[in-house]
Amino acid sequence: MKIAIIGSGNIGGTLGAKWAAAGHAVVFGVRDAGSAKARAALGAAGERARVDKIAGAIADAEVVVLAVPGAAVAETVAAHGAALDGKLVIDTTNQFGAPVMNGIAAIAGAAPQAAIYRAFNSVGWENMAEPVVGGVQADLLYCGPDGAGRAAVEQLIAAVGLRPVRVGDLQQVALVDNLGALWSALVFGQGLGRRLAFKVLTPSD
Ligand SMILES: NC(=O)c1ccc[n+]([C@@H]2O[C@H](COP(=O)([O-])OP(=O)(O)OC[C@H]3O[C@@H](n4cnc5c(N)ncnc54)[C@H](OP(=O)(O)O)[C@@H]3O)[C@@H](O)[C@H]2O)c1
């Protein structure tokens, strides 16, 4: 897949390195190609990755992953709505303290024909870098529409090494958001450490 990752920090850099290693074409869309984060992300992702301005990154992408601060989502998607429209867009962003943690409404408003998914928001980046926790493959709960986009999102989650678990369509986004809030409460409130991850168990597991 041709993947544009907007943001090259902890989340963007970690996902980009995993997807490049899995054979995907990764471009980091950034404000400053010379920034320390952009250079580090490019270094970790290797030859299958490149860096570009945000518009240039989105233009050729099939999948666009938002990995900027939650407060920057509205301005970012408003500036690039036409280019995002019709693409598969994954929102990893959190805006803790805001009435809504995710950027779904802003993305849908700017790019009404985009296929939008909420994923990679609910656990720390360390668990994306090292998805086996205590000897067990962690799950990544996500939501978004069924169909072709779902298969692509699940492929990208699996490429990171996590097991995808679909919670439902975007009407379930509050549950996926709250999982991130639960992670934060356990990690920061209860001191359980950032290598905390989630696992869904059923009798077939
Ligand atoms: N860290 C985690 O474990 C984690 C887990 C789940 C979800 N998230 C969410 O994922 C998102 C990214 O987190 P992160 O930890 O990767 O952050 P980060 O390390 O601070 O990286 C943020 C990236 O966004 C860029 N950026 C900042 N402001 C921007 C703007 N106004 N327009 C365009 N790009 C901008 C930064 O570029 P510069 O270097 O130029 O500033 C940087 O590349 C956040 O919404 C966060 O809540 C984080």
The ligand as a MOL file (V3000), in Angstrom:
LIG
                    3D

  0  0  0     0  0            999 V3000
M  V30 BEGIN CTAB
M  V30 COUNTS 48 52 0 0 0
M  V30 BEGIN ATOM
M  V30 1 N 2.5600 8.6960 22.1380 0
M  V30 2 C 1.6940 7.6670 22.2500 0
M  V30 3 O 2.0090 6.6290 22.8590 0
M  V30 4 C 0.3460 7.7830 21.6090 0
M  V30 5 C -0.5150 6.6700 21.6430 0
M  V30 6 C -1.7400 6.7160 20.9950 0
M  V30 7 C -2.1180 7.8850 20.3310 0
M  V30 8 N -1.2780 8.9790 20.3460 0 CHG=1
M  V30 9 C -1.7080 10.1920 19.6410 0
M  V30 10 O -0.9940 10.2090 18.4220 0
M  V30 11 C -0.7170 11.5640 18.0450 0
M  V30 12 C 0.7900 11.7140 17.8550 0
M  V30 13 O 1.4300 11.4450 19.1050 0
M  V30 14 P 3.0090 11.3320 19.1700 0
M  V30 15 O 3.3300 10.8160 20.5190 0
M  V30 16 O 3.5250 10.6480 17.9710 0 CHG=-1
M  V30 17 O 3.4150 12.9020 19.1140 0
M  V30 18 P 4.8460 13.5200 18.7980 0
M  V30 19 O 5.9130 12.5270 19.0540 0
M  V30 20 O 4.8740 14.8290 19.5270 0
M  V30 21 O 4.7940 13.8030 17.2200 0
M  V30 22 C 3.8390 14.6790 16.6840 0
M  V30 23 C 4.1190 14.9140 15.2170 0
M  V30 24 O 3.1430 15.8520 14.7270 0
M  V30 25 C 3.8180 16.9580 14.1360 0
M  V30 26 N 3.0320 18.1750 14.3650 0
M  V30 27 C 2.8790 18.8580 15.5210 0
M  V30 28 N 2.0490 19.8870 15.3520 0
M  V30 29 C 1.6890 19.8750 14.0370 0
M  V30 30 C 0.8560 20.7120 13.2340 0
M  V30 31 N 0.2200 21.7680 13.7530 0
M  V30 32 N 0.7080 20.3880 11.9280 0
M  V30 33 C 1.3510 19.3280 11.3900 0
M  V30 34 N 2.1630 18.4890 12.1080 0
M  V30 35 C 2.3050 18.7800 13.4050 0
M  V30 36 C 5.1720 17.0150 14.7890 0
M  V30 37 O 6.0590 17.6840 13.9550 0
M  V30 38 P 7.2340 18.6100 14.5230 0
M  V30 39 O 8.3660 17.6920 14.8800 0
M  V30 40 O 7.4990 19.5310 13.3860 0
M  V30 41 O 6.6730 19.3250 15.7400 0
M  V30 42 C 5.4850 15.5390 14.9240 0
M  V30 43 O 5.9740 15.0160 13.7020 0
M  V30 44 C -1.2780 12.4430 19.1630 0
M  V30 45 O -2.5450 12.8910 18.7890 0
M  V30 46 C -1.3740 11.4940 20.3410 0
M  V30 47 O -2.3770 11.8460 21.2520 0
M  V30 48 C -0.0600 8.9470 20.9560 0
M  V30 END ATOM
M  V30 BEGIN BOND
M  V30 1 1 1 2
M  V30 2 2 2 3
M  V30 3 1 2 4
M  V30 4 1 4 5
M  V30 5 2 4 48
M  V30 6 2 5 6
M  V30 7 1 6 7
M  V30 8 2 7 8
M  V30 9 1 8 9
M  V30 10 1 8 48
M  V30 11 1 9 10
M  V30 12 1 9 46
M  V30 13 1 10 11
M  V30 14 1 11 12
M  V30 15 1 11 44
M  V30 16 1 12 13
M  V30 17 1 13 14
M  V30 18 2 14 15
M  V30 19 1 14 16
M  V30 20 1 14 17
M  V30 21 1 17 18
M  V30 22 2 18 19
M  V30 23 1 18 20
M  V30 24 1 18 21
M  V30 25 1 21 22
M  V30 26 1 22 23
M  V30 27 1 23 24
M  V30 28 1 23 42
M  V30 29 1 24 25
M  V30 30 1 25 26
M  V30 31 1 25 36
M  V30 32 1 26 27
M  V30 33 1 26 35
M  V30 34 2 27 28
M  V30 35 1 28 29
M  V30 36 1 29 30
M  V30 37 2 29 35
M  V30 38 1 30 31
M  V30 39 2 30 32
M  V30 40 1 32 33
M  V30 41 2 33 34
M  V30 42 1 34 35
M  V30 43 1 36 37
M  V30 44 1 36 42
M  V30 45 1 37 38
M  V30 46 2 38 39
M  V30 47 1 38 40
M  V30 48 1 38 41
M  V30 49 1 42 43
M  V30 50 1 44 45
M  V30 51 1 44 46
M  V30 52 1 46 47
M  V30 END BOND
M  V30 END CTAB
M  END
